Amino acid sequence: MSQQPVLSFYCVINPNAGAKKTNYKSEISRYFATTPHHIAFYVLEKGCSVAEIRDEIAKNKPDRVIAVGGDGTVKLVAECLLHSPIPLAIIPAGSANGMAREFDIPNDLTMALEIAQYGAPRQIHAANINGQLCVHLADVGMNAHIIKRFQETNIRGMAGYAKAAWRTFKSKKRIKFILYDKGMMLKRKAEMLVVANGTTYGTGVRINRDGSLFDNKIEIILVKTISLLELIKMRFSKRIPFNPFKTEIIKTKKVEINCNRPSYFQIDGEYIGKISKLKVEIIEHAMSVISK
């Protein structure tokens, strides 16, 4: 790879992410020891705040900030870099790594660090949902319920997610949604509603075929019926169209959504709680992310 100027990296590590027992601080230090670049670390602890991390980033004045963890860690670091000129790099270390998958960042640590070091920044949009930042995917309904159950179990990784999914799938219920978009009112029944900046969950399910982190549009995906065939299409095929009677996609920049009852809600892999209303608005030119 071509030579580059000496850079300063600030690495935010979630030591509790995922199922692996990797000492990321040690491994990352070993990688950068063979380079001329500077590296500093912030290890996340319980109760740490966005303001605290943002202050530490400002003190260190890095050229790039590296988030080491899953989608929740990426979201936390992204909150610190919103509208900042400092780009975000991602080292996937969570149970599900949707944002890393979005940028084709491999789970191999050395390969991911090479992208963090040599990759180019690309500007992306994000979303404001009820006053909270969403970088990747948020949803109401079944998947949020799975995440809640997953976070309550002591089984990490895909095994824990599969167990939570099986329990939730047996008790899934449809929700009545009312969407107010561009002066129109739409009424729909669905088992899950997704607010999508990105396209693909960390499980590999491509929920949003029409979307991109670079198109300055948000997609609302209404999964009216969660069926095995639709899930197979989302996971393994980019060509077979979704069944419009089971999955509907609406492009927007701003929308308000009401639910007929309080329903499970998650943002970027973190369970938030039950909600009955969503106010969604795009954040254009939100931040830069390092990619290949």
N, C-alpha and C positions, 0 to 999 in steps of 0.2 A: 504494500500500500504506500501511497505517496506521503512525503514528509509533511508535517503541519507545524504551526507555531506551538510553543509551550502553552498548555492550558491549565486552568485550575478547575478541579472537579470537587463538588460538595455532595457527599453520598449520604442519603437518608435511608436508614435500614430499619425494617420492621423485623425484629428477631423472632417474633411469634407467627410469622406468615408461613402458610403451607405445612407440609408434613416432613420436609427434609430437615436434617440436623446439620446443615452446612454452616460453618463459621464464615459468614460473608465478609465481615471486616477483615479477617485474616487473609482470605482468598483474594479479595479485591486489592488489599495492600500488596500482596505478592505479585499480582498482575502489573500494577503501576510501578513497582520497584524497578522494572526493566524499561521504563519509559522516562522521559524528562519531565513529565507532567506532575502537578501537585495535586494531592488528594487529602481531603478532610472528611470527617465522619460526624453524623448525628444519629445516635441509636434511639429509636422511639421507645418511650416509656409510657406507662399508663398515666393518663391525665395530662399529657403534653398538649399544648394548644397550637393552633395555626399561627397565632401572633408570635409565640415563642420561636417556632421554627422559622418563620419569616424574618424575625430579628437576627437569628443566627446566620441565615443566608445572606442578609444585608451586611453583616459584620465580615463575613468571609469573602464577599465579592467574587463568587466563582464565575467562570465562563459557562459552565454547564452544571446542572443539578441532576443527580442520578437517584431515582426512586427504586429501592430494592424491596419487593414485596408483591402482593397481589393487587387487584383492582382498587381495593379500599385504600391501600398505601399510595397508589398512583393518584387517586382522587385527593387525598390529603395534601400531597406535595403540589399537585396542580392548583389547589386553593392558595398556596403560598406564592405561586408564580403567575396567577391570573393577571393578564395585561402587562406582564414583565417582559423585558427583552431577553431574559435568560432562558434558554431552552431546557426542556425536560428530557432526560434519557431514562429508559426503563430497563431494569433487570428483573425478569419474571421469576418470582419466588413464592407465589401464592398457590392456593388450591386450584383456583381458576385464574387465568391470566388473559382476559379478553382484550385489554388494550395492547398488550405485547403481541398477541395474535393479529390484531388490527394492522400493526406495522411490520408483521412478519419477523418478529424478534424471537430467535430460538431459545429454548430452555437451557441450552448449553451455556454455562456461565462465561467461558472464555469468548465464545462467539458473540454473546450479548454485550460483553465489555468492549469488544472490537467495534461494534456498532456505536456504542456510547462514545467511544473515542474518535472514530473516523466518520461517523454518519453525518448527514446534513440535516439542518433544522427545517421543518415544514410547519407552516402555520395552520392551525385547525380552529374550528368553531366549537362551542360548547353550548350548554343550556342552563338557564336559571329555572329551577322547579321549586315553587313555594319558597323562594329565597335561598335555596341551596344550589350549589354547583353540581352539575352532572356533566362529566367529560365523555362518557361512553354510552351506557345503556341504563335506563331506569324502567321499572315496571310495576304494575298493580295486578294483584291476583295470584295465580298459581306459583309462578317462579319466586315471587317475593316470599310466599309462604314456605317454599322449599328452603330458601336462604335462612329464614327465621329458624326453622327446625335444624338446619345444618349448623348454625352458630350455637345452638343449644346442646349439640352432641359433642362428645369428646373424640369422635372419629374424624380425622382430617383427610384431605385429598378427595379424589373422585369416589372412593368407597363410601365416605360419609355423605357425599352429595347424592349418590345413588340411593342410599338408604332413606334419606330425607325425601327424595323425589318419589320413591315408591309409596311411602306413607301418605304423601300429599295427593298423589294422583288418584288414590282410592276415594278421597273425600272432596274432589274438586267441584266447584259450583260456578255457575255463570253470574256475572255482575251486569247490571243495567247501567250503561254509560250515556251521558248527554254531553256532546262536544259543541262548543261555541267557537266557530272558526270563520273568520272573514265575513262576519255578519250572518252566517248560516248556523242553524241548529241541527245537529245530527244525533239520532237516537240509535244506539246499538246495544246488543247483548253479546258478551264475550267472556271467556274464561280467563283472559289475560289481556291487558293493554300495555304496550311497550312504547316508551318515549325514547327514540333512537337517534343518537348522533352518529354512532358507529354502526357496524353491520353484524358482528359475530360475537356470541358469548364465548367464554373461556372453554366451554365444553365442545366447541366446534360447531354448534348450531348457528347457522347463518340466518338470523331472524329478519334481516333487513337487506334485501337484494337491491333495492332502489337507492340506497343511501351511500354517503361518503362523509368523512370528517372534513372534507375540503369544499363542499358544495354550497355552504351557507343555507342549508335547509335542514329541518328536523322532520323525521318521519314518525307518525303515530301508527303503530301496527296493532290491529285488533285481531287477536287470535280467538275466533268465535268458538271453535271446537278444537281441542288439542287431541289429535289422533296420531297413531303410530306412523301412518303413511306420510302425514305432513311433516312430522319430526324427521323421518328418513330423508325426505326431500331437502329439508333445511340443512341437514348434517352432511349429506353425501352428493347432492346434485345442485349445480348452478344453472341448469338449463330447463329442467321440468318446472313449469309454472305452478305457483301455489293455487289451490282451489279457492276461487273467490268467495265461495259460500262458507269457507272455513277461515280464511285469512284475508284481511283488507288493509291496504296501506294508504295513508293520507299524508301528503306533503304539506308543510306549513312553516311559518316562522313564529307564530304566536297562537296559543289556543288555551281555552279554559275547559276543564273537564269535571263533571260532577258524577259521583257514584251513588247508587241507590242505598248503599249501606257502607259503613266504615270497612275498608278493605286493606289487606296486607300490601306494603309498599317498600321498595328498595331502590337505592341509587348506587350504581357502580359497585355492586356486590355487597353493600352494607345495608342491613335491614334497618329501616327508619321507624316503622310503627304502622298503625292503621290510619288511613286518611279517607275522607269523603269528597275532597275537592283538590284539584291540581290547577295551578296557574303556570303555564310553560311559555318561555320566551327564549329565542336564540340569543347567544352571545357571539357576535361575529368577531373574527380575529382575536380569539380568546388568549391563545398562547402558541408557543412553538414546541414541537416534539421532534426529537432526533430519530431519524429513520435511515435505512440503507441508502 
